[in-house]
């Protein structure tokens, strides 16, 4: 079976502020304390562009920047990307729906511009100057596993590194019942075809039957159950603990996605 190298992680959620801090919690070295997510201001965007963005866009850019590192320009060549969100930008969707119900249907150009599912990927390209191909996808509860499969297959087939960025925020009223994401969560991974000094370990993927793996730290279950992207938390626990282990993710159709992690020796 083919394998890819996991080089870096970015993560943010209630009580999880970046990989260095989150890894201590996920590995059991520090307790988890739930704290509402603070507003995020991405450093990469100029002030004018930043004002046009939404919390969803800023969340995606924040974790992408953490995973890629400070020297974003050095990564421009060859790094493809996969952006994934189960619900998309529900704040914008709610505002547009409300505007359409008013006389004259006053939908602002900025809201319309930000309503497309690939808006975070577009802002990332603007901020970084990247011109590499990207994919933007959604697959309901299986969004993270679908994104991981897409990124994995791109690394294996095209022999290129890939940035995976996955994110979702709770929807505002009145969309809450239709988009039941109750927790904010986002992560980013960089995957590569070849070993480097930065590699955290190798990932192997396969399709099989099985129930999704739950978090070893049961305090994190609120996040895992409250956001489709947070289904990745058991995998992040394994990475943080440097465990040679398999976990199962919710898959599409009849199959689950099994992910094996082998830490760097």
JOWO-V722113 format. One record per residue. N is the residue number from 1. RES is the residue in one small letter. PHI is phi in whole degrees, 0 to 359 (NA if undefined). PSI is psi in radians with two decimals (* if undefined). NEAR is the number of other ideal C-beta (glycine too) atoms within 8 Angstrom. Layout:
N & RES & PHI & PSI & NEAR
N & RES & PHI & PSI & NEAR
//
This chain:
1 & x & NA & 2.46 & 4
2 & x & 289 & 2.66 & 5
3 & x & 225 & 2.69 & 8
4 & x & 235 & 2.79 & 12
5 & x & 264 & 2.32 & 14
6 & x & 266 & 2.03 & 15
7 & x & 262 & -0.59 & 11
8 & x & 202 & 2.85 & 12
9 & x & 223 & 2.43 & 13
10 & x & 237 & 2.45 & 17
11 & x & 208 & 2.52 & 14
12 & x & 209 & 2.45 & 16
13 & x & 185 & 3.11 & 14
14 & x & 302 & 1.98 & 11
15 & x & 84 & -0.01 & 9
16 & x & 236 & 1.93 & 11
17 & x & 237 & 1.37 & 6
18 & x & 92 & 2.73 & 10
19 & x & 295 & -0.71 & 10
20 & x & 300 & -0.78 & 6
21 & x & 287 & -0.77 & 10
22 & x & 296 & -0.64 & 14
23 & x & 298 & -0.59 & 11
24 & x & 294 & -0.67 & 10
25 & x & 289 & -0.80 & 15
26 & x & 293 & -0.45 & 14
27 & x & 268 & -0.02 & 9
28 & x & 85 & 0.13 & 7
29 & x & 277 & -0.30 & 5
30 & x & 217 & 2.61 & 6
31 & x & 285 & 2.71 & 5
32 & x & 267 & 2.22 & 9
33 & x & 237 & 2.01 & 5
34 & x & 293 & 2.20 & 7
35 & x & 222 & 2.32 & 6
36 & x & 304 & 2.54 & 4
37 & x & 293 & 2.29 & 8
38 & x & 282 & 2.70 & 4
39 & x & 303 & 2.47 & 4
40 & x & 247 & 2.34 & 10
41 & x & 238 & 1.82 & 6
42 & x & 295 & 2.31 & 12
43 & x & 288 & -0.46 & 5
44 & x & 287 & -0.50 & 8
45 & x & 277 & 2.41 & 12
46 & x & 298 & 2.78 & 5
47 & x & 303 & -0.72 & 6
48 & x & 297 & -0.76 & 6
49 & x & 291 & -0.63 & 11
50 & x & 297 & -0.65 & 11
51 & x & 294 & -0.43 & 6
52 & x & 274 & -0.18 & 8
53 & x & 277 & 2.98 & 12
54 & x & 244 & 2.92 & 10
55 & x & 304 & -0.62 & 9
56 & x & 295 & -0.78 & 16
57 & x & 297 & -0.77 & 13
58 & x & 295 & -0.65 & 13
59 & x & 298 & -0.81 & 14
60 & x & 297 & -0.76 & 15
61 & x & 293 & -0.60 & 16
62 & x & 298 & -0.87 & 13
63 & x & 287 & -0.57 & 16
64 & x & 298 & -0.76 & 14
65 & x & 296 & -0.70 & 12
66 & x & 296 & -0.76 & 13
67 & x & 293 & -0.69 & 14
68 & x & 285 & -0.60 & 13
69 & x & 105 & 3.07 & 8
70 & x & 292 & -0.67 & 3
71 & x & 272 & 1.27 & 6
72 & x & 297 & -0.65 & 11
73 & x & 301 & -0.59 & 7
74 & x & 291 & -0.26 & 5
75 & x & 261 & 0.11 & 10
76 & x & 295 & -0.59 & 11
77 & x & 277 & 2.01 & 5
78 & x & 89 & -0.21 & 6
79 & x & 276 & 1.82 & 14
80 & x & 283 & 2.98 & 13
81 & x & 214 & 2.64 & 16
82 & x & 233 & 2.10 & 16
83 & x & 252 & 2.40 & 16
84 & x & 216 & 2.38 & 18
85 & x & 209 & 2.28 & 16
86 & x & 292 & -0.70 & 13
87 & x & 250 & -0.23 & 10
88 & x & 73 & -2.78 & 9
89 & x & 270 & 1.53 & 13
90 & x & 289 & -0.44 & 15
91 & x & 296 & -0.78 & 12
92 & x & 294 & -0.73 & 12
93 & x & 301 & -0.74 & 12
94 & x & 295 & -0.74 & 13
95 & x & 295 & -0.71 & 9
96 & x & 293 & -0.75 & 12
97 & x & 299 & -0.71 & 9
98 & x & 294 & -0.70 & 8
99 & x & 295 & -0.65 & 12
100 & x & 293 & -0.35 & 8
101 & x & 273 & -0.09 & 5
102 & x & 265 & 2.76 & 8
103 & x & 301 & 2.33 & 3
104 & x & 81 & -0.14 & 4
105 & x & 48 & 1.12 & 7
106 & x & 281 & 1.19 & 6
107 & x & 282 & 2.17 & 9
108 & x & 285 & 2.57 & 7
109 & x & 303 & -0.63 & 6
110 & x & 293 & -0.74 & 7
111 & x & 298 & -0.77 & 12
112 & x & 297 & -0.73 & 9
113 & x & 300 & -0.70 & 9
114 & x & 275 & -0.08 & 13
115 & x & 282 & -0.33 & 10
116 & x & 288 & 2.61 & 7
117 & x & 295 & -0.46 & 8
118 & x & 265 & 0.25 & 9
119 & x & 302 & -0.78 & 13
120 & x & 301 & -0.69 & 15
121 & x & 296 & -0.66 & 12
122 & x & 294 & -0.76 & 9
123 & x & 295 & -0.64 & 13
124 & x & 298 & -0.75 & 15
125 & x & 296 & -0.70 & 11
126 & x & 296 & -0.80 & 9
127 & x & 292 & -0.63 & 11
128 & x & 260 & -0.32 & 10
129 & x & 78 & 0.19 & 8
130 & x & 291 & 2.51 & 10
131 & x & 234 & 0.27 & 5
132 & x & 282 & 2.75 & 10
133 & x & 297 & 2.61 & 5
134 & x & 218 & 2.76 & 11
135 & x & 238 & 2.48 & 9
136 & x & 237 & 2.18 & 10
137 & x & 219 & 2.85 & 11
138 & x & 216 & 2.50 & 10
139 & x & 210 & 0.69 & 12
140 & x & 58 & -2.37 & 7
141 & x & 296 & -0.34 & 8
142 & x & 263 & 0.31 & 13
143 & x & 300 & -0.77 & 17
144 & x & 294 & -0.78 & 13
145 & x & 294 & -0.63 & 15
146 & x & 295 & -0.71 & 12
147 & x & 294 & -0.70 & 15
148 & x & 295 & -0.72 & 15
149 & x & 298 & -0.74 & 10
150 & x & 296 & -0.81 & 12
151 & x & 295 & -0.77 & 13
152 & x & 300 & -0.83 & 12
153 & x & 294 & -0.57 & 8
154 & x & 293 & -0.75 & 13
155 & x & 299 & -0.80 & 15
156 & x & 290 & -0.78 & 10
157 & x & 280 & -0.66 & 6
158 & x & 260 & -0.13 & 7
159 & x & 56 & 0.77 & 6
160 & x & 231 & 2.66 & 10
161 & x & 286 & 2.65 & 12
162 & x & 225 & 2.40 & 14
163 & x & 261 & 2.12 & 14
164 & x & 255 & 2.19 & 14
165 & x & 233 & 2.13 & 18
166 & x & 227 & 2.44 & 15
167 & x & 198 & 2.57 & 15
168 & x & 203 & 2.55 & 15
169 & x & 237 & 2.68 & 12
170 & x & 301 & 2.49 & 9
171 & x & 280 & 2.56 & 13
172 & x & 282 & 2.87 & 9
173 & x & 295 & 2.52 & 5
174 & x & 262 & 0.35 & 6
175 & x & 271 & -0.04 & 12
176 & x & 303 & -0.76 & 10
177 & x & 293 & -0.53 & 6
178 & x & 274 & -0.36 & 6
179 & x & 228 & 1.33 & 9
180 & x & 284 & 0.97 & 6
181 & x & 270 & 2.07 & 14
182 & x & 257 & -0.24 & 6
183 & x & 231 & 2.55 & 12
184 & x & 277 & 2.39 & 12
185 & x & 197 & 2.50 & 14
186 & x & 207 & 2.62 & 17
187 & x & 214 & 2.80 & 15
188 & x & 219 & 2.45 & 16
189 & x & 232 & 2.51 & 13
190 & x & 250 & 2.21 & 14
191 & x & 244 & 2.56 & 14
192 & x & 217 & 2.68 & 12
193 & x & 282 & -0.37 & 9
194 & x & 237 & 2.70 & 5
195 & x & 289 & 2.50 & 5
196 & x & 222 & 2.97 & 8
197 & x & 295 & -0.35 & 3
198 & x & 273 & -0.11 & 6
199 & x & 298 & 2.30 & 12
200 & x & 275 & -0.45 & 11
201 & x & 162 & -3.03 & 12
202 & x & 250 & 2.58 & 11
203 & x & 245 & 2.41 & 13
204 & x & 235 & 2.43 & 10
205 & x & 240 & 2.55 & 11
206 & x & 207 & 2.84 & 8
207 & x & 253 & 2.36 & 8
208 & x & 197 & 3.08 & 8
209 & x & 277 & 2.78 & 5
210 & x & 148 & 2.75 & 7
211 & x & 272 & 2.61 & 5
212 & x & 301 & 2.47 & 10
213 & x & 289 & 2.39 & 7
214 & x & 267 & 2.90 & 8
215 & x & 288 & 2.46 & 11
216 & x & 295 & -0.68 & 7
217 & x & 272 & 1.84 & 10
218 & x & 295 & -0.32 & 7
219 & x & 293 & -0.35 & 9
220 & x & 273 & -0.11 & 13
221 & x & 297 & -0.55 & 9
222 & x & 302 & -0.73 & 9
223 & x & 290 & -0.81 & 14
224 & x & 300 & -0.71 & 13
225 & x & 279 & -0.30 & 6
226 & x & 262 & 0.03 & 10
227 & x & 203 & 2.21 & 14
228 & x & 302 & -0.56 & 13
229 & x & 289 & -0.54 & 16
230 & x & 288 & -0.04 & 13
231 & x & 301 & -0.29 & 14
232 & x & 283 & -0.17 & 12
233 & x & 303 & -0.74 & 12
234 & x & 300 & -0.61 & 14
235 & x & 293 & -0.75 & 11
236 & x & 295 & -0.57 & 13
237 & x & 298 & -0.79 & 14
238 & x & 297 & -0.73 & 11
239 & x & 295 & -0.79 & 15
240 & x & 298 & -0.60 & 11
241 & x & 272 & -0.05 & 9
242 & x & 54 & 0.78 & 7
243 & x & 266 & 2.41 & 7
244 & x & 277 & 1.74 & 5
245 & x & 202 & 2.77 & 7
246 & x & 251 & 2.51 & 7
247 & x & 230 & 2.88 & 11
248 & x & 241 & 2.34 & 12
249 & x & 247 & 2.66 & 17
250 & x & 302 & 2.24 & 10
251 & x & 253 & 3.13 & 11
252 & x & 266 & 2.57 & 7
253 & x & 69 & -2.41 & 4
254 & x & 274 & -0.28 & 4
255 & x & 262 & 2.54 & 9
256 & x & 265 & 2.89 & 14
257 & x & 249 & 2.09 & 15
258 & x & 263 & 2.31 & 13
259 & x & 238 & 2.09 & 13
260 & x & 260 & 2.36 & 10
261 & x & 240 & 2.26 & 16
262 & x & 240 & 1.97 & 8
263 & x & 293 & 2.69 & 10
264 & x & 297 & 2.33 & 7
265 & x & 293 & * & 2
//
